Structure formats: C-alpha cells, structure tokens
C-alpha cells in the first residue's frame, strides 16, 4: 500500500501566505482517526480558486519526508480556524476574482494544469474521470482531492435531502437520474460520485452525520404528507375542529360521564354533535383512498392531542408538540420540554405493554396497576421520547435494543412489578 498523506499537509507547505481556502480531509486509508475534520467555508465559491502551489524553502524538507510544520505555520493554522474547526472566511482575499483559464480556454488548477472542471479549492478533474481519479500523487504520497461541488459542507441535512432526491429519481431511469443530478448543481454522475465521496471522507464516522440523514427523511416525509392534503380536509366537522376534537379526547379519559357533558357544554357542543364529529374525523383519518392525506390528518391529530397538555406528563407533551406537525421543522434530539421519565423507564413501559399484549392480558389495566399510568399518560411520554429517539442513532441502534432485550426477558417471564430503583 502506498504511503498516504492528507491534503492539509501539502496545503500547509505550498499554499500562498494567508490563503484561507484550505479543505482539510481525512487522509485516504488512514485508520484510527475518529476526529471529524473541517471542510471549506460554507459560502466560499470563487475565493483563491486560482491559487497554485508555490515551491518554497520547505520543499527540501518535503522531499526528504519531513512533514512537520514550522512553529510559525502551526501558529498560523491554529489561529485560522473558527470554533467549529472550519477555516475563517477572509472576504477580502481574492474576492470576486474570475476562474483562471489556460491556453485551451479550460480552467486551471493550483498547479496551472488545465481541466474540464476545477473546484473552488483548486482541485482539477476531467468529466470522464471516475472515482479512481479522486487522488493525486506528490513526493511519493497519495492525496485525496476534495470536491464539494456547490453543496455546503456543513449542511448535512441538505446533503442527505439532495442525495435521497437523486436516488429516488434514479429509480425512474437514466434520464430522470441525470436531470436530478443537474437540478442539484452537479455536472454529471462522476461529479456526484466525487461530491458524495468527499462528504463521506469527512463525516462518515460522525454519528451526527447519520442523525442528519434521519432528520432529512422525516422532513421529506412531512413535505409529502403536507402536499397530499386537499382543500377542505382539515375543515371542522359539525363545528368541531381537529384541534378541539383532539383536546376533548385527551381530557375525556380521566372524566366521569357527567363531567364529560360539562366539558362539551363548555365548548358549546352537545353529545350528538360531538358523536357525529368523532365519526367524521375517524373516517378522514382512515380513508385509504388517499393514504398520505389520512396520515397527515393523523399526524396533526397527534400534535393537537399532545398540545392539550392533559394528564400526567401533560406539560412535557405540550412543549414537545410544537415540533410534531406536518408544517413543523423536525426537532429530533432538540425536542422541547423536560423528560417525562428516563429513557430506560420509557423503554420498560413500552416493552411491558408489548409483552402483555402478546400474552393476551389487559394492557390498560396493567399499565395503571404497574406504572400508575393511563393511555393519555403513555401518549404524552411518547410525544417527547419518540421524537428524540427517531433522530438519535445511538439511542435507536445501541441503547434501545439493549434495554428492550432486558425488559422483554423480564415481562415475558410474567413479572409485573416496576423496578423501584429506576430513575423516573
């Protein structure tokens, strides 16, 4: 295997003094380096795109295998990064300078070599090159050539949404695939390969990069549900809006029949009208002639139900409800509100209910007896934890399976007592 280095080593040696357009990456094939290194500034497009490597007094050290930076270069590099590890933007450095071209009219890279396409970081490519041409050799070492295309390095959700859109188009054929690639600012399929490889080299080991993929999927799903709603689908039925219907349902479980009638009267609705509204909303939520619209209505119902703030953990659910609707931005791990219970307790309650159902037991009765909760309380707890877990790869793939296995063993054995030592 060839001795491999990282692009920032070369950049530190050969970049013009004061240049800020470096694109540090993981060295190709480098093992054991879990640190996610930084990329080029988000908004950089043309700055320093013409800069070429300039041989200097350090070239001898480079040729002899000495990759160490001088004290001055180390200090300069340390002071040039922002708090995220990205190079600070120098707005005055070659701002607005046009891409330099060679004798044949094609753009030149930082070594002055002509290519079909040159990245803002000065890396050159030919359109017919595949992924095998994403490296270059210098002084006996192989270096990866980053190509971010027009995509912002730190917009991970945006990266995944574009990627998913292109993948979906690929299923429709080559023409649709290429159209989607160009729609997102890329030149061709090889350009897509290079951009994806650049993101993966930087961020594949970072769990937050994977979490961003989960968020992107949810946002796309919400957009799809929102688009499926047709005019009139959320209009009130018998004068009862979706929000009122959900709020009344959230409160009725803990009310006696007489109190429920009073609750309806408070909202100027009688039992007959509410029964018709209830039937109508249930029909809309289960209408499979437009399943995406039905799911959108159910999603909005869940938001309104949690937003009612009824029952145990009501305050937590009400805060968490702000990010549950089809028009809301996915909150994920940043869901608002306090934890209604610990994550371990949440998984225990979930697993216990599943085990009881498989055993043919009365789930609601045992939920009340063992955990002092009813269905509304469980829904309120889920409003918080379901959002958090759905965009946290560690919770989803590591902690949840381990806890689920633990409590499946416990409740499958017929034990029905809650752990007294759990943090609730």
MOCORFEN-V509131 format. One record per helix or strand. SS is the DSSP state (H for helix, E for strand). FROM is the first residue (numbers start at 1). TO is the last residue. If there is no record, write none. Layout:
BEGIN
ss/from/to
SS/FROM/TO
SS/FROM/TO
END
This chain:
BEGIN
ss/from/to
E/4/4
H/7/14
H/59/63
H/71/79
E/81/81
E/87/87
E/101/101
E/107/108
E/114/114
E/117/118
E/124/125
H/131/133
E/135/138
E/141/144
H/156/170
H/174/183
H/189/203
H/207/228
E/237/237
E/240/240
H/242/252
H/257/266
H/271/286
H/288/307
H/314/323
H/332/334
H/343/358
H/363/371
H/375/390
H/393/412
END
